[in-house]
Amino acid sequence: MPSNRKRVEVGVATEDCVETEQAQLPRSRMANERLHALIPGGAHTYAKGDDQYPENLAPVISHGRGAHVWDIDGNRYIEYGSGLRSVSLGHAHPRVIEAVRRELDRGSNFVRPSIVEVEAAERFLATVPTADMVKFAKNGSDATTAAVRLARAVTGRPRVAICGDHPFFSVDDWFIGTTPMSAGIPAATTELTVAFPYGDLAATEALLTRYQDEVACLILEPAGHSEPPPGYLAGLRELADRHGCVLIFDEMITGFRWSEAGAQGLYGVVPDLSTFGKALGNGFAVSALAGRREVMEPGGLRHSGDRVFLLSTTHGAETHSLAAAMAVQATYVEEGVTARLHALGERLAAGVRDAAAGMGVGDHIVVRGRASNLVFATLDENLQPSQEYRTLFLRRLLAGGVLAPSFVVSSALSDADIDRTVEVVAQACALYRKALDAGDPTPWLAGRPVKPVFRRLA
């Protein structure tokens, strides 16, 4: 299906640009008003809110296929960051959809476990062989909170140590209380969560010493926008063992994108517990908590200690979502998806960097992260992060048919998609240079700047 998007050429008068762009999304603008009238925040995930996009340019999606999505105004976009990194194989992937449809015809939820549950567990533990047991849920927050609860139960300790350099772990109070959006969360809850810096073993040891015998767990993403310092993850493993706390890897993002077995499979450091989600279901709701048997079993029935209310969710083992997860894992292994994600990301990163450098903004539009998980920073005249310049950049991408809150790739992208994206980025960089030369991006914003997700006031 060809795009009907009217291209907005760089260099046309500002007023004309705004009028043309706004005329493209009348249905989306009306739908956004309906969303805000009925749904707090206008979306079910804050990162999908229209405040994350330039004013009046937040498309409402009609459908997607592969690496493309269409909005309800009929515009087609090359999409990045699909489903907040969850749709890594592309939308409506045939193998996943076939597996889901097969189970839907057989029923999706019963009064007793389905045989699909054991098959999915066997498949998962074969993919992530560092774990002995797994429990499935529907979202990442449930899995990470269950991991924290287990850690507290098996250690008898109250405090949770989170990596303060990582942006998100859970919607639950133990984490959200540490963010600017802490309204409604008792201070007594937040006081039990402490933070350590990524990559700094000495600071982490100092924290564990300060709260000697109080910290139940260390929870972190094993890798982020940069590689772990040499020996860092192994050092954390040693610290956790020496101080008697549980090591938890949040592999929501690194799972599958770093390797099929996550960062633990790539770096060879085994946590006590790990959590997976996002790419696991290619958009279907499924997450997993996995770990060592002696840590997981207190959440079960075959032990002699106090029972831990680990995870008990009505929809946690819906057959179609577990079937999706199994199809995703098979596809990754058989088709070398992780390697493809890295190859696509490397092509995109190189193209964007070349385009930015060619327009004289190579120091201002900065691509970061592992090739399979790229993000970009927009920096101002003083090389400081700027929401205003991010707004300008996103406006140009949207005008060129690229929906890119990040540059996180899916395996459905083609080389032609990447090349087209780089062309649009070059157009955006030309306008970015113009704004830098003017010393003020405001004339090109046509409204309020995009906003950070975590902020105290709306």
CORLIN-V503905 format. One record per pair of residues at least 24 apart in sequence whose ideal C-beta (glycine too) atoms are under 8 Angstrom apart, sorted by the first residue. I is the first residue (numbers start at 1). J is the second residue. D is the distance in whole Angstrom. If there is no record, write none. Layout:
BEGIN
I;J;D / I;J;D
END
This chain:
BEGIN
1;70;7 / 1;76;7 / 2;76;7 / 3;75;7 / 3;76;4 / 3;401;5 / 4;74;5 / 4;75;7 / 4;76;8 / 5;75;5 / 5;76;7 / 5;399;8 / 5;400;8 / 5;401;5 / 7;399;7 / 7;400;7 / 8;396;8 / 8;399;4 / 8;400;8 / 9;427;8 / 10;396;7 / 10;427;5 / 10;428;8 / 10;430;5 / 10;431;5 / 11;430;7 / 11;431;8 / 14;443;5 / 14;444;6 / 14;446;8 / 17;399;8 / 17;444;8 / 17;446;8 / 18;446;4 / 21;56;8 / 21;57;6 / 21;395;7 / 21;398;7 / 21;399;6 / 21;446;8 / 22;56;5 / 22;57;8 / 22;446;8 / 24;73;6 / 24;75;6 / 25;56;7 / 25;57;6 / 25;58;8 / 25;59;6 / 25;71;7 / 25;73;5 / 25;75;8 / 26;73;7 / 27;60;7 / 27;71;8 / 27;72;5 / 27;73;5 / 28;58;7 / 28;59;5 / 28;60;4 / 28;71;6 / 28;72;6 / 28;73;6 / 29;56;6 / 31;60;4 / 31;72;6 / 32;58;6 / 32;60;6 / 35;60;7 / 45;84;7 / 46;453;5 / 47;84;6 / 47;405;8 / 47;453;5 / 48;84;7 / 49;453;8 / 51;450;7 / 51;451;5 / 52;405;6 / 52;450;6 / 52;451;7 / 52;453;7 / 53;394;6 / 53;398;8 / 53;405;8 / 53;450;6 / 54;391;5 / 54;394;6 / 54;395;5 / 54;398;7 / 54;445;7 / 54;446;7 / 54;447;6 / 54;450;6 / 55;445;8 / 55;446;7 / 55;447;3 / 55;448;5 / 56;446;8 / 56;447;6 / 57;394;8 / 57;395;6 / 57;398;5 / 59;398;8 / 59;403;7 / 63;91;8 / 64;91;3 / 64;92;7 / 65;90;8 / 65;91;5 / 65;92;5 / 66;90;4 / 66;91;6 / 66;92;8 / 66;410;8 / 66;412;4 / 67;91;8 / 67;410;5 / 67;412;4 / 67;413;4 / 67;414;7 / 67;417;6 / 68;417;8 / 69;403;7 / 75;401;7 / 76;401;6 / 77;398;8 / 77;401;5 / 77;402;6 / 77;403;4 / 78;401;6 / 78;402;5 / 78;403;7 / 78;404;8 / 78;413;7 / 78;417;5 / 78;420;6 / 78;421;6 / 79;403;5 / 79;404;8 / 79;410;8 / 80;402;8 / 80;403;7 / 80;404;4 / 80;405;7 / 80;406;6 / 80;407;5 / 80;408;6 / 80;409;7 / 80;410;8 / 80;421;8 / 81;404;7 / 81;405;5 / 81;406;4 / 81;407;8 / 81;408;4 / 82;283;8 / 82;408;7 / 82;410;5 / 83;278;8 / 83;283;5 / 84;278;7 / 85;253;6 / 85;257;7 / 85;278;5 / 85;279;7 / 85;373;7 / 85;408;5 / 86;277;8 / 86;278;4 / 86;279;6 / 86;281;7 / 86;282;7 / 86;283;5 / 87;282;6 / 87;283;4 / 87;410;6 / 88;256;6 / 88;257;7 / 88;278;8 / 88;279;4 / 88;282;7 / 88;328;8 / 88;337;7 / 88;341;7 / 88;410;5 / 88;411;6 / 89;282;5 / 89;328;7 / 89;331;6 / 89;337;7 / 89;410;7 / 89;411;6 / 89;412;7 / 90;410;5 / 90;411;6 / 90;412;2 / 90;413;8 / 91;283;7 / 91;412;7 / 93;282;6 / 93;327;8 / 93;331;7 / 93;412;7 / 95;327;5 / 95;330;8 / 95;331;6 / 96;282;5 / 96;284;7 / 96;324;5 / 96;327;5 / 96;328;6 / 96;331;7 / 98;327;8 / 99;320;8 / 99;323;4 / 99;324;6 / 99;326;7 / 99;327;4 / 100;284;7 / 100;320;4 / 100;321;8 / 100;323;6 / 100;324;5 / 100;327;8 / 102;323;7 / 103;319;4 / 103;320;4 / 103;322;8 / 103;323;4 / 104;320;5 / 106;319;7 / 107;319;7 / 108;318;5 / 108;319;5 / 108;320;5 / 109;314;7 / 109;315;7 / 109;317;8 / 109;318;6 / 109;319;7 / 113;317;7 / 114;317;7 / 114;319;5 / 114;322;8 / 116;317;8 / 116;319;5 / 116;322;5 / 116;323;6 / 117;317;5 / 117;322;7 / 119;322;8 / 119;326;7 / 120;317;8 / 120;322;4 / 120;323;8 / 120;325;6 / 120;326;6 / 123;325;8 / 123;326;5 / 123;329;6 / 123;330;8 / 124;288;6 / 124;290;7 / 124;325;7 / 124;329;7 / 125;290;7 / 127;260;5 / 127;261;6 / 127;329;5 / 127;332;8 / 127;333;7 / 128;260;8 / 128;261;5 / 128;262;7 / 128;264;8 / 128;265;7 / 128;274;7 / 128;276;7 / 128;290;6 / 129;261;7 / 130;261;7 / 130;264;5 / 130;265;7 / 130;270;5 / 130;271;8 / 130;274;8 / 131;274;7 / 131;290;4 / 131;291;6 / 131;292;7 / 132;291;7 / 132;292;6 / 132;293;4 / 132;296;7 / 133;290;7 / 133;291;7 / 133;292;8 / 133;293;6 / 133;296;4 / 133;297;7 / 133;300;8 / 134;288;5 / 134;289;7 / 134;290;4 / 135;288;7 / 135;289;5 / 135;290;8 / 135;296;7 / 135;299;7 / 135;310;6 / 135;311;5 / 135;316;8 / 136;286;6 / 136;287;7 / 136;288;5 / 136;316;5 / 136;317;6 / 136;321;8 / 136;322;7 / 136;325;8 / 137;286;8 / 137;287;5 / 137;288;7 / 137;289;7 / 137;311;5 / 137;313;6 / 137;316;5 / 138;285;4 / 138;286;7 / 138;287;6 / 138;313;6 / 138;315;6 / 138;316;6 / 138;321;7 / 139;277;7 / 139;285;7 / 139;287;6 / 140;170;7 / 140;250;8 / 140;252;5 / 140;275;6 / 140;277;4 / 140;278;7 / 140;287;5 / 141;169;8 / 141;170;4 / 141;171;4 / 141;172;6 / 142;287;7 / 142;311;6 / 142;313;7 / 142;316;8 / 143;275;4 / 143;276;7 / 143;277;7 / 143;287;5 / 143;288;6 / 143;289;4 / 143;311;8 / 144;169;5 / 144;170;5 / 144;172;8 / 144;175;8 / 144;219;7 / 144;248;8 / 144;250;6 / 144;252;8 / 144;275;5 / 145;170;5 / 145;172;5 / 145;174;7 / 146;289;5 / 146;299;7 / 146;310;5 / 146;311;5 / 147;217;7 / 147;219;7 / 147;246;8 / 147;248;5 / 147;273;5 / 147;274;8 / 147;275;6 / 147;289;6 / 147;291;8 / 148;174;6 / 148;216;7 / 148;217;6 / 148;219;7 / 148;248;7 / 149;308;6 / 149;309;7 / 149;310;7 / 150;246;7 / 150;273;7 / 150;291;8 / 150;295;6 / 150;296;7 / 150;298;7 / 150;299;6 / 150;308;6 / 150;310;6 / 151;216;4 / 151;217;4 / 151;245;7 / 151;246;4 / 151;248;7 / 151;272;8 / 151;273;7 / 151;295;8 / 152;216;4 / 152;217;8 / 153;298;6 / 153;306;7 / 153;308;4 / 154;246;7 / 154;295;6 / 154;298;6 / 155;216;5 / 155;217;8 / 155;244;7 / 155;245;6 / 155;246;6 / 157;213;7 / 157;214;6 / 157;215;6 / 157;216;4 / 157;245;7 / 158;192;5 / 158;214;6 / 158;216;7 / 159;192;5 / 159;193;7 / 159;194;6 / 159;211;6 / 159;214;5 / 159;215;5 / 159;216;6 / 160;192;6 / 160;193;5 / 160;194;7 / 160;215;8 / 160;216;6 / 160;217;6 / 160;219;7 / 161;193;8 / 161;194;5 / 161;195;7 / 161;196;6 / 161;204;8 / 161;207;6 / 161;208;7 / 161;211;8 / 161;215;5 / 161;217;7 / 161;218;5 / 161;219;7 / 161;245;8 / 162;193;6 / 162;194;8 / 162;195;5 / 162;196;8 / 162;219;5 / 162;220;7 / 163;195;7 / 163;196;6 / 163;197;7 / 163;198;5 / 163;218;8 / 163;219;7 / 163;220;4 / 163;221;7 / 164;195;3 / 164;196;7 / 164;197;6 / 164;198;8 / 165;197;6 / 165;198;4 / 165;224;7 / 166;198;7 / 166;220;6 / 166;221;5 / 166;224;6 / 166;250;7 / 167;454;8 / 169;219;6 / 169;250;6 / 179;454;5 / 180;454;5 / 180;455;6 / 180;456;5 / 181;454;6 / 181;455;7 / 181;456;7 / 183;456;8 / 198;224;7 / 199;228;7 / 199;229;5 / 199;232;6 / 201;232;7 / 201;235;5 / 201;236;7 / 201;239;7 / 204;236;7 / 204;239;6 / 205;239;6 / 208;239;6 / 208;243;4 / 208;245;7 / 212;243;8 / 213;244;7 / 215;243;7 / 215;245;5 / 216;245;6 / 216;246;6 / 217;245;5 / 217;246;4 / 217;247;7 / 217;248;5 / 217;273;8 / 218;245;6 / 218;246;8 / 218;247;6 / 218;248;7 / 219;248;4 / 219;250;6 / 220;248;8 / 220;249;7 / 220;250;7 / 221;249;7 / 221;250;5 / 221;251;8 / 221;252;8 / 221;253;6 / 221;254;6 / 221;263;8 / 222;249;5 / 222;250;8 / 222;251;7 / 222;254;6 / 222;262;7 / 222;263;4 / 222;264;7 / 222;267;7 / 222;269;7 / 222;271;8 / 223;254;6 / 223;258;6 / 223;263;5 / 223;267;8 / 223;370;7 / 224;369;8 / 225;368;5 / 225;369;4 / 225;370;8 / 225;375;7 / 226;368;8 / 226;369;8 / 227;370;8 / 228;267;7 / 233;263;8 / 233;267;5 / 233;269;4 / 234;269;5 / 236;269;8 / 237;269;5 / 237;270;7 / 237;271;8 / 240;272;7 / 246;272;5 / 246;273;6 / 246;295;6 / 247;271;5 / 247;272;5 / 247;273;8 / 248;272;7 / 248;273;5 / 248;274;7 / 248;275;7 / 249;273;8 / 249;274;4 / 249;275;8 / 250;274;8 / 250;275;5 / 251;275;6 / 251;276;5 / 252;276;7 / 252;277;5 / 252;278;5 / 252;287;8 / 253;278;6 / 253;373;6 / 254;373;8 / 255;279;6 / 255;280;7 / 256;280;7 / 256;328;8 / 256;332;6 / 256;337;8 / 256;338;7 / 257;338;7 / 257;341;6 / 257;370;7 / 257;372;4 / 257;373;5 / 258;338;7 / 258;370;7 / 258;372;7 / 259;338;6 / 260;329;7 / 260;332;5 / 260;333;6 / 260;338;6 / 279;328;7 / 280;325;5 / 280;328;6 / 280;329;8 / 281;321;6 / 281;324;5 / 281;325;5 / 281;328;6 / 282;324;6 / 282;327;8 / 282;328;5 / 283;324;8 / 284;320;7 / 284;321;5 / 284;324;4 / 284;325;7 / 285;315;8 / 285;318;8 / 285;321;6 / 286;321;4 / 286;322;6 / 286;324;7 / 286;325;5 / 288;325;8 / 335;411;8 / 337;411;5 / 338;372;7 / 340;411;5 / 341;371;7 / 341;372;4 / 341;409;6 / 341;410;8 / 341;411;6 / 342;370;8 / 342;371;4 / 342;372;5 / 343;371;8 / 344;371;8 / 344;409;4 / 344;411;7 / 344;413;5 / 344;418;6 / 345;370;7 / 345;371;3 / 345;372;5 / 345;373;7 / 345;374;5 / 345;407;8 / 345;409;5 / 346;371;5 / 347;415;7 / 347;418;5 / 348;374;7 / 348;407;6 / 348;409;6 / 348;418;5 / 348;421;7 / 348;422;7 / 349;374;6 / 349;407;7 / 351;418;6 / 351;419;7 / 351;421;7 / 351;422;4 / 351;425;7 / 352;376;7 / 352;407;7 / 352;421;8 / 352;422;6 / 352;425;5 / 354;422;8 / 355;422;6 / 355;425;5 / 355;426;4 / 355;429;6 / 356;425;7 / 356;429;5 / 358;426;7 / 358;429;8 / 359;426;6 / 359;429;4 / 359;430;5 / 359;432;7 / 359;433;5 / 360;433;5 / 361;429;5 / 361;432;5 / 361;433;5 / 361;436;7 / 364;389;7 / 364;432;7 / 364;436;7 / 365;393;7 / 365;425;8 / 365;429;6 / 365;432;7 / 367;407;6 / 372;408;8 / 372;409;7 / 373;408;6 / 374;406;7 / 374;407;4 / 374;408;6 / 374;409;7 / 375;406;5 / 375;407;7 / 375;408;7 / 376;406;7 / 376;407;6 / 380;436;8 / 380;441;8 / 381;436;6 / 381;439;6 / 386;441;8 / 387;449;4 / 387;450;6 / 387;451;7 / 387;452;7 / 388;441;5 / 388;442;7 / 388;445;6 / 388;449;5 / 389;432;7 / 389;435;7 / 389;441;5 / 390;449;7 / 390;450;6 / 391;441;7 / 391;445;5 / 391;449;4 / 391;450;5 / 392;428;8 / 392;431;7 / 392;432;6 / 392;435;6 / 392;441;5 / 392;444;5 / 392;445;6 / 393;428;5 / 393;432;6 / 394;450;7 / 395;444;7 / 395;445;8 / 395;446;7 / 396;424;7 / 396;427;6 / 396;428;3 / 396;431;6 / 396;432;8 / 397;424;6 / 397;425;7 / 397;428;6 / 400;424;3 / 400;427;6 / 400;428;7
END
